Amino acid sequence: MSMSDITELQRAIGQVKQCVGELRAKYGDVPAVRRLVNDVERLDIDTADFRSEPDTPQPRRPQVSEQDVVVVPDTPYDREMWRGADDEYVRHDD
């Protein structure tokens, strides 16, 4: 996330906090409001983590050697190989 994205996210969280505060004033300390307060606090904490951590590099894809590659042929399989196999819910185009 860029710093402007984080700033925009924090602004949106601030607006949600304000709305949740209005809900608390209207409905009191009911469980639903407490959950919302907790959720917004969690969002705020998690967003702050982006500001405190330097840009982390993207995870690298693992290296795959030719020995790890399994070639799957695109030729049709021998139908007899599947004789007696459970083919429930499989459509046959025969």
C-alpha positions, -999 to +999 in steps of 0.1 A: +000+000+000+012+035-008+012+061+019-017+079+002-037+046+003-030+042+040-039+078+046-072+074+027-079+042+047-073+059+080-096+087+069-124+062+061-118+044+094-122+078+111-156+083+094-166+048+105-155+056+141-177+087+140-207+067+128-202+040+154-200+067+180-234+080+169-248+045+171-234+042+206-251+075+216-284+063+201-284+026+212-262+026+242-236-001+251-255-030+234-235-061+222-238-051+185-223-017+192-195-031+213-186-055+184-185-026+160-163-006+183-140-036+186-139-041+149-131-004+142-104-005+168-089-036+152-090-019+117-072+011+132-045-010+148-040-031+117-037+001+095-012+016+119+010-015+113+013-005+077+027+029+087+052+014+112+066-013+089+089-005+061+077-017+027+081-054+028+092-072-003+068-094-021+073-131-014+093-148-041+080-177-060+098-209-051+123-221-076+111-252-095+136-275-111+129-296-142+129-327-119+099-313-101+079-307-132+053-334-140+043-336-177+006-345-181+000-357-217-030-343-235-037-375-253-069-394-244-066-420-216-074-456-223-111-460-213-104-495-200-082-479-173-113-465-157-135-496-160-153-502-127-144-468-112-171-449-095-183-423-120-212-409-101-222-374-113-199-377-144-215-369-177-205-392-205-206-380-241-209-415-256 
